[in-house]
């Protein structure tokens, strides 16, 4: 699925099943909540934090995948609400990073 298709699909879902978009502040808080849920899973699966209950590694990966999907969904909602084209947004961001960081990472001795 291309990003423009993603934006249209999320918009259609919101208009048919979600009734309407939550306001931008609510969606920003929801995005923060979803990122926190992903961070919690990452700390337990890849970091030093332990799970409160035993969890299978495959189950953890599915939960991580689900949280990433939630983040992408809410981020797409915010983009739709503010009239931001995600394809143009990421292209512009990559251009900025390329210009700014063209040599930065290659010259970083910590990455060698």
N, C-alpha and C positions, 0 to 999 in steps of 0.2 A: 504494500500500500504506500503510495506517495503521500507526502505531507499534506498536500491540498486535499487529497481524498480523506485523510485522517480528519482534517478540520471539518469537512462536509459531513462525515459520518458522525462525529461527535455532536455537531450542530443539529443534525436530524434526530439523534437520540434524545438530546435535551428537549427539543420541541415536541417530540411525540411521547416520551416516557418520563422525562424529567420536568415537564410542564414549562419551566423557564430556567434561565441561568440564575444561580445565586449571585449576589452582588460581588463586585471585585474584591472587597475586603474579606468577605466570607470565603471566597475561593482562595485567596492568598493564605488565610489561616488554615484552610483544608490542605493546601499544598504543603505548608509547613508541617502539619500533622502527618501527612503521608511520608514526607522525607524523614521525619523522626521515626516512623515505624520501620522504614528501610534501614535507617542507621542502627536501630536496636537489633534487627536481624543480622546485619553485617558485623556488629560488635561480637555477637555470639557465634556466628558461623566462621568468621575469619579472624576475629580479634581474640582477646583474652577473657572476655565476659562469658559466663556459663549460662546455659538455659535454665529456667526455673523448673521446667519439666523436660524429661528426656524427649528428644526430637530426632527423627531420622534425617540424615543429611539430604536425602532426596526430597523429603517433605520441606526442609528449609529452603532448598533451591526453588521449589514451587512457590513458597511464600514470598521469597525475594522477587521472583518473576511477577507475582501478583502485585506487590508494592510498586515495582517499577511501572507496571501498567496503570496503577492508580495515579502515580505522579504524572505520567504522560497525559492521562485523561484530564486531570485538573489543569495542567499547564496549557493544554489545548483549549479548554474552556476559557481560561484567561485570555489567551491569544485571540480567540473568536470574539470575545466581549469587547476587546480593545481595538479590533480591526487590524491585528498584526498577522501578516502572512508568514507562517513558519518557514517556508522555503526561502523567502527573501531574508528573513531574520537569520537563519543559520548560514546562508551564503555570506551575508555581511559580516557575521561574527567570525567566520573562517578567514575572510579577507583581513579583518582587523588583527587576528591572531598571527596570521602569516606575516604581515608587515611588521608587527611588534616583536614577534618571537622567532623570526627567521633563523637567527644564529644562537639565540639565547639557550635553548635546550642542548644543542650540539656542543656548545662551549661550557656547559655546566659540568664541572668535574665530578659532582655528586652522582651524575647519571652515567658516567663512563664505566 
